[in-house]
Amino acid sequence: MLSDINGCILVPTYNNEKTVEDVLNRILLVVPDATVIVVNDGSTNSTASILESFKDRIVLLTNKKNSGKGFSLRKGFKKAIELGFDHVITIDSDGQHFPEDIPLLVEESKKHPNSVIMGSRNMQQEGVPGKSSFGNKFSNFWFKLETGIHLPDTQTGFRVYPMKPIKSMYFFTRKFEFEIEVIVRLAWKGVKFYPVGIRVLYDMEERVSHFRPGRDFFRISVLNSVLVIGALLYYYPKKLFSYDTLKTIKREAIKPDESNLSKALSLGFGCFMGIVPIWGFQLLVGIPLAVLFRMNKVLFIAAANISIPPMIPFILYASLIAGQFIVGGEIDHATLVSLEPEDVKANTYQYIVGAVLLAVVAFVAVFSFSFLMLSVFRKKKSSDRS
């Protein structure tokens, strides 16, 4: 079964003397021929002696002192890569996961090789601690913010990792937060994610959790803050200007079969929506209308960005001036440089009327100029081809 994905099993453990033996026995029963890498993270109870009894059936790695789950996972990944495996299935040793669900993850990995398969627990079922459910929702929110990807369970320890992208990565975290760092950074590398529903058991008498709410939550919060900054400065700009994205934008903008009239209307309407006085809602209103009337959405959005911050004072000033022609009113022309919101509030009616008039004028001007230029240059381009 694991040979289909060239995978192995990785089990990090620390002082799980009540559950680790049962977990390993069940893993070896489900996948008897699998290579099982177990990392003993400096256990101080009978966990070490229990693992010794499995030494002929597992690859046992031992940390001299307790170094953290992330450190153990990284150590296990390194060993798996040395042994030539392409995929690693991680499973916790606290008994919450069902080794019998391993085939579910393997089947999904076969369908989506080189992707991360996430065992998705039902965190709403009876018996799930409230703090675990809240923590999972909290983690899911930050993961989506940092990657744009929605996953139902980002805190699961039951996963399939592809080793190819991990080989070239250097990681910074060593504790529980590693499981967040690794999936966020894999997402940034373009690796796909697929959730698979799995069973979960929270046996409070047997299960031992080493998560320390104070320290670990603080570390996770710091990591998420860093990752959000990284997403804003690196991931999203990279995604926006990636070759595939730019190719798609170029294809949508050019659309050889689209008429000059449609392109000119898209540009004109974009300028209209960028100026019309519904600040903060221009795209929210404009994009559905552009879709409804089958306009070129790329050209519309590009033109709507006439209202970028540096242009706003000029648009406000021009709107107030335009309003004078309809409703009268006065405005000091010196405010061209130092226009304040109070100046607009004092002349609200004048501004609204002027902004609508300016938007209509901009639409007519941009539409007319665009249609003229497109008629000349697109026709010329077609003539050159013939």
C-alpha positions as CSV (number, residue, x, y, z in Angstrom):
1,M,0.0,0.0,0.0
2,L,2.6,2.6,1.0
3,S,4.8,1.4,-1.9
4,D,2.3,3.0,-4.2
5,I,3.4,6.4,-3.0
6,N,6.9,5.4,-1.9
7,G,6.0,6.4,1.6
8,C,6.8,5.7,5.3
9,I,5.2,6.4,8.6
10,L,6.7,9.0,11.1
11,V,5.6,8.9,14.8
12,P,7.0,11.6,17.1
13,T,6.5,10.8,20.8
14,Y,7.2,12.3,24.2
15,N,6.1,10.6,27.4
16,N,3.2,8.8,25.8
17,E,3.7,5.6,27.8
18,K,-0.1,4.9,28.0
19,T,-0.8,5.1,24.3
20,V,2.4,4.7,22.1
21,E,2.4,0.8,22.3
22,D,-1.1,0.5,21.1
23,V,-0.6,3.1,18.3
24,L,2.5,1.3,17.0
25,N,0.9,-2.2,17.2
26,R,-2.1,-0.9,15.2
27,I,0.1,0.8,12.6
28,L,2.1,-2.4,12.1
29,L,-1.1,-4.3,11.8
30,V,-2.5,-2.0,9.2
31,V,0.7,-1.6,7.2
32,P,2.9,-4.6,8.3
33,D,5.6,-4.0,5.7
34,A,5.9,-0.3,6.2
35,T,9.0,1.5,7.4
36,V,8.0,3.2,10.7
37,I,10.3,6.0,11.9
38,V,9.7,6.8,15.6
39,V,11.4,9.8,17.2
40,N,11.6,9.6,21.0
41,D,11.8,13.3,22.0
42,G,13.8,12.8,25.3
43,S,11.1,10.9,27.1
44,T,11.6,10.6,30.9
45,N,9.1,7.8,31.7
46,S,8.8,4.2,30.4
47,T,8.2,5.4,26.8
48,A,11.9,4.7,26.0
49,S,11.7,1.0,27.2
50,I,8.4,0.5,25.3
51,L,10.1,1.7,22.2
52,E,13.0,-0.6,22.7
53,S,10.7,-3.6,22.5
54,F,9.8,-2.5,19.0
55,K,13.4,-1.9,17.9
56,D,13.4,-4.8,15.4
57,R,10.3,-3.5,13.7
58,I,10.9,0.3,13.6
59,V,13.6,2.8,12.9
60,L,14.2,4.4,16.3
61,L,15.7,7.9,16.6
62,T,16.2,9.5,20.0
63,N,16.7,13.1,21.1
64,K,19.0,13.3,24.1
65,K,16.7,15.9,25.6
66,N,13.1,17.1,25.0
67,S,13.5,19.4,22.0
68,G,10.0,19.8,20.7
69,K,7.6,18.2,18.3
70,G,8.8,20.3,15.4
71,F,12.4,19.3,16.0
72,S,11.4,15.6,16.1
73,L,9.4,16.0,12.8
74,R,12.3,17.7,11.1
75,K,14.6,14.9,12.3
76,G,12.2,12.3,11.0
77,F,11.9,14.0,7.6
78,K,15.7,14.1,7.3
79,K,15.9,10.4,8.0
80,A,13.0,9.6,5.5
81,I,14.8,11.6,2.8
82,E,18.1,9.7,3.6
83,L,16.2,6.4,3.2
84,G,14.9,7.6,-0.2
85,F,11.2,8.0,0.6
86,D,9.0,10.4,-1.5
87,H,6.2,10.8,1.1
88,V,5.9,10.7,4.9
89,I,2.7,10.0,6.8
90,T,2.8,11.6,10.2
91,I,0.6,10.4,13.0
92,D,0.5,11.4,16.7
93,S,1.3,8.9,19.4
94,D,-1.3,10.2,21.9
95,G,-4.0,7.8,20.7
96,Q,-6.4,10.4,19.2
97,H,-5.8,9.2,15.6
98,F,-6.9,5.9,14.2
99,P,-4.1,4.1,12.4
100,E,-6.8,2.2,10.6
101,D,-7.4,5.5,8.6
102,I,-4.0,5.4,7.0
103,P,-5.3,3.8,3.8
104,L,-7.7,6.8,3.4
105,L,-4.7,9.2,3.3
106,V,-2.7,6.9,1.0
107,E,-5.5,6.7,-1.5
108,E,-5.9,10.4,-1.6
109,S,-2.1,10.8,-1.9
110,K,-2.2,8.4,-4.9
111,K,-4.8,10.7,-6.6
112,H,-2.8,13.8,-5.8
113,P,1.0,13.0,-5.7
114,N,3.3,15.7,-4.4
115,S,0.5,17.3,-2.5
116,V,-0.1,17.6,1.3
117,I,-3.0,15.4,2.5
118,M,-4.5,16.6,5.7
119,G,-6.5,14.2,7.9
120,S,-9.5,16.4,8.8
121,R,-11.0,15.7,12.2
122,N,-14.7,16.4,13.1
123,M,-14.0,19.0,15.8
124,Q,-17.8,19.4,16.4
125,Q,-18.3,15.9,17.6
126,E,-19.0,15.0,21.3
127,G,-16.0,14.7,23.5
128,V,-13.8,17.2,21.7
129,P,-12.3,19.6,24.2
130,G,-13.6,23.2,23.8
131,K,-10.1,24.6,23.8
132,S,-9.1,22.2,20.9
133,S,-12.1,23.3,18.8
134,F,-11.4,27.0,19.4
135,G,-7.7,26.5,18.7
136,N,-8.4,24.8,15.4
137,K,-10.8,27.6,14.3
138,F,-8.2,30.1,15.3
139,S,-5.5,28.3,13.3
140,N,-7.7,27.8,10.3
141,F,-8.4,31.6,10.2
142,W,-4.7,32.5,10.2
143,F,-3.8,29.9,7.6
144,K,-6.4,31.2,5.2
145,L,-5.2,34.8,5.8
146,E,-1.6,33.8,5.1
147,T,-2.2,31.6,2.1
148,G,-5.7,32.2,0.8
149,I,-6.5,28.5,1.2
150,H,-9.4,27.2,3.3
151,L,-8.8,24.0,5.2
152,P,-11.2,22.5,7.8
153,D,-8.4,21.3,10.1
154,T,-5.0,22.9,10.1
155,Q,-3.9,21.5,13.5
156,T,-4.2,17.9,12.7
157,G,-1.0,15.8,13.2
158,F,-2.3,13.1,10.8
159,R,-0.8,14.2,7.4
160,V,1.0,13.1,4.2
161,Y,3.9,15.3,3.4
162,P,5.7,15.3,0.0
163,M,9.5,15.2,0.6
164,K,10.5,16.8,-2.8
165,P,9.7,20.4,-1.8
166,I,10.8,19.9,1.8
167,K,14.3,18.8,0.8
168,S,15.2,22.3,-0.3
169,M,13.6,24.1,2.7
170,Y,15.1,25.5,5.9
171,F,12.8,25.8,8.9
172,F,13.0,28.1,11.8
173,T,10.7,26.6,14.4
174,R,11.1,23.6,16.7
175,K,8.0,23.3,18.8
176,F,4.3,22.8,18.0
177,E,4.3,25.9,15.8
178,F,6.4,24.0,13.2
179,E,3.2,22.3,12.0
180,I,1.9,25.7,11.0
181,E,5.2,27.0,9.5
182,V,5.6,23.9,7.3
183,I,2.1,24.0,5.7
184,V,2.1,27.8,5.2
185,R,5.5,27.7,3.5
186,L,4.6,24.7,1.4
187,A,1.5,26.6,0.3
188,W,3.8,29.5,-0.6
189,K,5.8,27.1,-2.8
190,G,2.6,26.2,-4.7
191,V,2.0,22.8,-3.1
192,K,-1.6,21.7,-3.2
193,F,-3.7,20.7,-0.1
194,Y,-6.4,18.1,0.1
195,P,-8.4,17.3,3.3
196,V,-9.6,13.8,4.1
197,G,-12.2,13.1,6.8
198,I,-10.8,10.9,9.6
199,R,-11.9,9.7,13.0
200,V,-10.7,11.1,16.2
201,L,-10.8,10.0,19.8
202,Y,-10.1,12.2,22.9
203,D,-9.7,9.7,25.8
204,M,-8.9,12.1,28.7
205,E,-7.8,9.2,30.9
206,E,-5.2,7.9,28.4
207,R,-4.3,10.9,26.3
208,V,-1.4,13.2,27.4
209,S,-1.1,16.6,25.8
210,H,2.1,18.5,26.0
211,F,0.7,21.7,24.6
212,R,1.4,24.6,27.1
213,P,-1.3,27.2,26.5
214,G,0.8,30.2,27.6
215,R,4.2,29.6,26.0
216,D,3.0,27.7,22.9
217,F,0.1,30.0,22.2
218,F,2.5,33.0,22.4
219,R,5.0,31.3,20.0
220,I,2.2,30.5,17.6
221,S,0.9,34.1,17.7
222,V,4.4,35.5,17.0
223,L,4.8,33.0,14.1
224,N,1.5,34.0,12.7
225,S,2.4,37.7,12.9
226,V,5.6,37.0,11.0
227,L,3.8,34.9,8.4
228,V,1.1,37.5,7.8
229,I,3.9,40.1,7.1
230,G,5.6,37.5,4.8
231,A,2.3,36.9,3.0
232,L,1.8,40.6,2.4
233,L,5.4,41.4,1.3
234,Y,6.2,38.1,-0.5
235,Y,3.5,35.6,-1.2
236,Y,0.6,37.7,-2.4
237,P,2.8,40.0,-4.6
238,K,4.5,36.9,-6.0
239,K,1.2,35.3,-6.7
240,L,-0.2,38.5,-8.3
241,F,2.8,38.8,-10.6
242,S,3.4,35.1,-11.3
243,Y,3.8,34.0,-14.9
244,D,0.5,32.1,-14.9
245,T,-1.4,35.1,-13.3
246,L,0.1,37.6,-15.7
247,K,-0.5,35.3,-18.7
248,T,-4.2,35.0,-17.6
249,I,-4.5,38.8,-17.2
250,K,-2.9,39.4,-20.6
251,R,-5.2,36.8,-22.2
252,E,-8.3,38.4,-20.6
253,A,-7.2,41.9,-21.4
254,I,-6.4,41.2,-25.1
255,K,-9.3,38.8,-26.0
256,P,-8.8,39.0,-29.8
257,D,-12.4,38.1,-30.5
258,E,-13.7,40.9,-28.3
259,S,-15.1,44.0,-30.1
260,N,-13.5,47.4,-29.8
261,L,-16.9,48.7,-28.5
262,S,-16.8,46.2,-25.6
263,K,-13.2,47.1,-24.7
264,A,-13.9,50.8,-24.8
265,L,-17.0,50.5,-22.7
266,S,-15.1,48.5,-20.1
267,L,-12.4,51.2,-19.8
268,G,-15.0,54.0,-19.7
269,F,-17.2,52.2,-17.2
270,G,-14.1,51.5,-15.0
271,C,-13.2,55.2,-14.9
272,F,-16.9,56.0,-14.2
273,M,-17.0,53.6,-11.2
274,G,-13.6,54.9,-10.0
275,I,-14.9,58.4,-9.7
276,V,-18.6,58.0,-8.8
277,P,-19.0,59.0,-5.0
278,I,-19.4,55.5,-3.4
279,W,-16.0,55.3,-1.9
280,G,-15.1,51.8,-0.7
281,F,-17.8,50.2,-2.8
282,Q,-16.7,51.0,-6.4
283,L,-15.4,47.5,-7.1
284,L,-18.1,45.8,-5.0
285,V,-20.8,47.4,-7.2
286,G,-18.8,47.6,-10.4
287,I,-17.5,44.1,-10.8
288,P,-21.0,42.4,-10.7
289,L,-22.2,45.0,-13.2
290,A,-19.2,44.3,-15.4
291,V,-20.0,40.6,-15.3
292,L,-23.7,41.2,-15.9
293,F,-23.0,43.2,-19.0
294,R,-20.2,41.0,-20.2
295,M,-17.5,43.6,-20.1
296,N,-13.8,43.0,-20.0
297,K,-13.2,42.6,-16.3
298,V,-9.4,43.1,-16.4
299,L,-9.8,46.4,-18.3
300,F,-12.6,47.5,-16.0
301,I,-10.5,46.9,-12.9
302,A,-7.5,48.6,-14.4
303,A,-9.5,51.7,-15.3
304,A,-11.3,51.8,-11.9
305,N,-7.9,52.2,-10.3
306,I,-8.0,55.8,-11.3
307,S,-9.1,56.3,-7.7
308,I,-5.7,55.1,-6.2
309,P,-4.7,57.2,-3.1
310,P,-2.4,59.7,-4.9
311,M,-5.3,60.6,-7.3
312,I,-8.0,61.0,-4.6
313,P,-7.2,64.7,-3.7
314,F,-7.4,65.6,-7.4
315,I,-10.7,63.7,-7.9
316,L,-12.2,65.4,-4.9
317,Y,-11.1,68.8,-6.0
318,A,-12.3,68.3,-9.6
319,S,-15.6,67.0,-8.3
320,L,-16.1,70.2,-6.2
321,I,-15.2,72.4,-9.2
322,A,-17.6,70.4,-11.4
323,G,-20.3,70.8,-8.8
324,Q,-20.0,74.6,-9.0
325,F,-21.4,74.5,-12.5
326,I,-24.6,72.9,-11.3
327,V,-25.3,74.0,-7.7
328,G,-23.0,77.0,-7.3
329,G,-21.0,77.2,-4.1
330,E,-17.4,78.2,-3.5
331,I,-14.1,76.6,-2.8
332,D,-10.7,78.1,-2.4
333,H,-8.5,77.1,-5.3
334,A,-5.5,76.9,-2.9
335,T,-7.1,73.7,-1.6
336,L,-5.7,71.8,-4.6
337,V,-2.7,70.9,-2.6
338,S,-4.1,70.8,1.0
339,L,-7.7,69.6,0.5
340,E,-9.1,68.2,3.8
341,P,-12.1,66.0,4.4
342,E,-13.7,69.0,6.2
343,D,-13.7,70.9,2.9
344,V,-15.7,68.1,1.3
345,K,-18.1,67.8,4.3
346,A,-18.8,71.5,4.1
347,N,-19.8,71.1,0.5
348,T,-21.3,67.6,0.5
349,Y,-24.1,68.3,-2.0
350,Q,-21.8,70.2,-4.3
351,Y,-19.3,67.4,-4.2
352,I,-21.8,64.5,-4.9
353,V,-23.4,66.3,-7.8
354,G,-19.9,67.3,-9.2
355,A,-18.5,63.7,-8.7
356,V,-21.4,62.2,-10.7
357,L,-20.9,64.8,-13.5
358,L,-17.2,64.2,-13.5
359,A,-17.7,60.5,-13.6
360,V,-20.0,60.9,-16.7
361,V,-17.5,63.2,-18.4
362,A,-14.7,60.7,-17.7
363,F,-16.8,57.9,-19.1
364,V,-17.5,59.7,-22.3
365,A,-13.9,60.9,-22.7
366,V,-12.2,57.6,-21.9
367,F,-14.7,55.6,-24.0
368,S,-14.4,57.9,-27.0
369,F,-10.6,58.0,-26.9
370,S,-10.2,54.3,-26.3
371,F,-12.6,53.4,-29.1
372,L,-10.8,55.7,-31.5
373,M,-7.3,54.3,-30.6
374,L,-8.5,50.7,-30.7
375,S,-10.2,51.2,-34.1
376,V,-7.0,52.6,-35.5
377,F,-4.4,50.3,-34.0
378,R,-6.3,47.0,-33.9
379,K,-7.3,47.5,-37.5
380,K,-3.8,48.3,-38.4
381,K,-2.5,45.2,-36.6
382,S,-5.0,43.1,-38.6
383,S,-3.9,44.7,-41.8
384,D,-0.3,44.0,-41.1
385,R,-1.1,40.3,-40.6
386,S,-2.8,40.0,-43.9
